[in-house]
Amino acid sequence: MKHRISDLFLNDKIILFFIIANAGIIFAQESGISEPWLIWGDMFITLVFVVEMVMKHIRYGAKGYWSNGWNRLDGVLVILSLPSLLEVFVPTGINLSFVLSLRVLRVFKFFRIIKFFPHIDDISKGIKRAVKDSYSIFFGFVIVIFIFALLNCSLFARSAPEYFGTPLDSIYTVFKLFTVEGWYEIPDVIASYYSDSLFVNHVVKLYFSLLLIVGGILGLSLVNSVFVDAMVSDNNDELAKEVERLHEKIDALNCKIDELKGMK
């Protein structure tokens, strides 16, 4: 009987059903529907996830449970969703407004559905490999944003304080420009500030055009290409090995054909 109960809570199909049901409940609650059964349903499903985590600890042990990446994700999400249970299990009259505000974290429980995606292990390995191989280009891109942010802050803090008034504002604005967002509105604001000088007006527009090309088109494209290439490199390696095996088979067949021709 004990094993049957544990198998019930460790069944992936049943857990997937509760994850989808919980997502529907949260969607209804965030849409403004405040029916009591939704609150109780959310708490019940949270308890199911807690029991599932306990059962896995019993079966695999604490070390075995937390050594698995997907279990670590499940465990963290379950812990983050525990504040939603406080409304029932904590006596009334105690001010828990700050803690209860953490109930919003329960939406992250839906992330658990990721592990049920087809070939998710291969995808996650590809992402890890891509991050490992391209972290230097990411870091370089961040440095470029930081340099241009400080430069723009010193040049345009007066002419466009809403965009470059502080270094943080400037970093955000440069990042927007590199993602091709506001690429003409921001230069127009600065150019209008220097409307009395036609030369400065054109220089500002030329500067931001070059900034867009260097960071937004070339820089971001380079980051994307390096990341994608690293992510699919394993597939390319497998394809290269398969092509090499085919060439070996073709060479072997050609040798046999030559031998048969020689026998004739």
N, C-alpha and C positions, 0 to 999 in steps of 0.2 A: 504493500500500500504506500509505504514511504517513497519507494522508487517510482511508483506511478505518479505521485504528486510532483516529485522533482522533475520527471520527464515531461510533465505537463507544462511546467514553467520554463523548461529548457527547449521547448519545441519552437523552432524559428517561425513556423507558419502562424502559430498562435500569438507569438510576440509581435509579428508583423501586423496581425489584425488589430491588436491593441494600440500599436503605434499609429496606424491610419485612423482608428476611431478617436484617439486622443487628439490628433491633428484636426479632425472635424469638430470636436468639442471646443478646442481653443479658437478655431475660426469663428464658430458661432458666438462665443463669448466676446471676442474682439469686435464682432459685428454689432454688439450692443444687446444681444439676447442674454438676459440674466435669469434664466429659469433655474430653480434649485437643483433639478436633476442633472444639469450640466456641471454644476459645482461638485456635486457628489460623484458624478461620473469621472471628472478629472481627478479627484482625490482617490477614487477606487483604482483607476489605471496607474496612478503614481505608486500606490501600494503594491500593485502587481509587479511593477518594475523593481521596487525595493525587494520584494520576495524573490524575484528572479536573480537579483544580484546576490542575495544571501544564499540561495541554492547553488549558485555557481561557486561561491566561496567554499561551501561545504564539499562540493564535488571535486573542485580543482585545487582548493587551498588558496590562501591569500596571495602567495607568491605566484602560483600558477595562473590565478585570475588576472593580476595586474601586470604580468609579463606579456600578456596578449594585447596588441594594439587596439583591437576592436573592443575588448573588455574595458580597457582604460577609458575609451571614449564613452561607453555605456555607463561606467561607474561615475565619471565626472558629471554627465548629464543627469543621472539620477540624483546625485548629491545636490546639484543646482536646483532641482525641482522640489526638494524637500520643504522649502518655505511654504508651499501651497498647502501643506498638511497642518500648519500651525493653527489655522482658524478653528480646527476641530479639537486638536489635542492639547491646546494651551488654554488654561482657564480664562474666562472673560474678565475684563477689568484691567488687564495688563496691556500697556501701550506697546504694541508691536508694529506700529505703522511703518517704521523703516525696514524691518525684517520682511513684513508682508509685501512691501514694494518689490522685493526680489522674486515675487511670484511671476513676474514677467519673464524670468529666465526659463519658465517651463516650456516656452515655445521652442527651446533648443532641443527638447526631447525628440522632435521630429527628425533631427539630424541622424537619429539611429537608423532611419530607413536606408541611409547611404550604403550600409554594409550588405544590403539585400540586392543591390544593383548587380547586373550580370558583369562578370570580369572586373569587379571593383578592385580585386587584389592586384591585377596587372596594371590597372589605371593608377592606383595609389603608388605602386612601385615606380611607374613612369614619372609621376609627379615628384617623388622623392629624388629620383635620379636627375630630373631636370633642375630642381632647386639646388642640388649639390653641384651640378656642373655649371650653372649660370649665376651663382650667387655673386661672383666677382663683377659681372656685367651689370647686375642689379645695383650693387654697391657703387659702381662707377656712375651709373645713371643718377643715383641719389646725390652723389657729390656734385654732378653737373647742375642739378636742380638747385642745390644749396648755394653754389657759386653765383649763378644767375639771379637767384633770389636776393642775395646780399647786394649785388651790383644794381639791380633794379630798385631796391629799397633806397639806396643812396642817390640814384638818379631821379626817381619819379615819386618820392615820398610826398613832395609838395603838390605836384601836378595831378596825382591820382592817389590820394591818401586812402581811399576805400579799397584800393587794390594793393598798394605798396607802402602803406603807412607804417607797418611794423614788419620785422623779419618773418614772423609767422604768416601774416597776411600775404607777404611777398612769395613765400614758399608755396602757399596754396594757389596763388595766381599763376605762378610759373608752371606748376603742375597742370593747372587748367589749360594753359597755352600749349603745353606739350601733348595734351590729349585732344588738341584741336577744338577746344571749347572757349568761346569768347575771343577767337583769334583776330577778329576785326573790331569788336566793340571796345576792347581795352585800348588798342592803339588810337582809335578815334577819340576817346576821352582825353588821352594825353596830348594828341595833336591839336585838339580844340583849345587846350590850355596855352599852347604856343601858336595860336592863330595869327599873331602879329608878325611872326617870323616864318616866312615861307620855307626857308632853308631848313630850319630846325623841324618844321612840320614834316618835311619829306624825309629827313634823317630818322625821325622817330618811326615813321612807317616802314622805312627800309630796315631799321634795326629789328623791329618785331617780325618782319617777314623772314629775315635771316634766322631769328630765334626760333620761329615756327619750323623752318626747314631743318635746322640742325637738331633741335630737340624733339619736335613733334613728328616729323616725317622720317628722318634718318635715325635719330636716337631711339625712339620708341619702336620703330620697325626692327632695329638691330636687337633690341631686348626680346621682342616677340619671336624673332627668327631663331635666336640662340636657345630660348626656352623650348620652343616647339621641336627644334632639331634634337635637343637633348632628351626630350620626352619620348620621341619615336625612335631614338638611336638603337634601342634593343630590337625593335622590329626590323630595322634596316640590317642589323647584324645577322639576324636569323635569315633574312632574305638573301644576304650575301653568301651565307653558308649553304643554303639550299641551291643557289645558282652554281656554287663551286662543286657540290655533289653531282649536279646535273652534267657539268662539264666533264667530271671524272667518268661518269657513266657513258657519255658520248665518246670520250677517248677510248674507253674499253671496247665499245661497240665497233669503233673504227679499226681498232687493232684486230678484232675477230674477223671483220670484213676483209682486211688485208691478208690475214692468214688463209681465209677461204679462197681468195683470189690466187694466192700463191700455190695452193694445193691443186687448183685447176691447171 
